[in-house]
């Protein structure tokens, strides 16, 4: 009986010594890190993270996070003998920091771990950008998600939002609508000022037939970015789609008023207003007023000339289609002739603006600007070829067709 007690006591002492030894190893790992004995520090802290005596201690995981972050710092130095010590250092530091945060109920190690989160978050962000540029979009999403988690835990919300943006555009590149919604909606909740986020969410909602959801996106944009004219333009589009024409025009007026003192921006916003009034609201008179005001301020431009020409051309097509619905052999009122004449006159009017748009494009010397306008140029040439044909300018029509074919090749 006494022997059994002795053995029990001996085992207890042995267990205590082992626990103390592991505690010493944790401290030794930290000291070796400070001395830059990183191979020793790594071996000691890895063992401590597996041992029953220390694996549930927040300090153990804090030290592991710090040690692997230090190894990560060495990894960037090609001359360092530790550059290949832990190729997975970021993942090790990341998971260790998360485990420390879980165990550290008293926030004793919050400051140290937050520094690790920031360091690793920046590493993951850099890797995410590289993956995105290499068109490895799935990896970009995964890395950006981890980066965002790191920055959120570190209390650096703005950096977290930047990481979410990479994840969002990578999801967009993969046509992963659920992923886009996940990351971009989170950005909206954090009051992002990025136009592409709101515009993309708006477009997704419209494509899904959820006009009310699109309106919510636009309203959030206005609420979060009161001085961004683009917010009011998007809001106007939402109201027009929801058949609230009066409110839509109010939002367009707000966008115009925000930019009226900017000589460079004001003509551009007038074109955007004109395009919405034409394409979505169907208010041709109001659209024409906006286009013409823009052209008064800046006569030589592609956008307003193309917008005006396109609007008139589309009205000509509508008139022509309406004329074709009339039976000319039983038309006692002469409606067919009336619509045909009006259509031909509108085709003729559209040519003036479309030609000015094409001429402006031809005078550009900036390749980036020309590439950006290239799709619209194709539309302008298509309209021109048809408009010329409708007013019996067949030589000009063939020239426009040839130019279009050259553009497509």
Helices and strands as residue ranges (DSSP letters): H 2-34, H 38-50, H 58-75, H 89-103, H 110-133, H 137-153, H 157-173, H 177-189, H 195-207, H 211-224, H 229-241, H 245-259, H 266-276, I 277-281, H 284-297, H 303-324, H 335-362, H 367-390, H 394-408
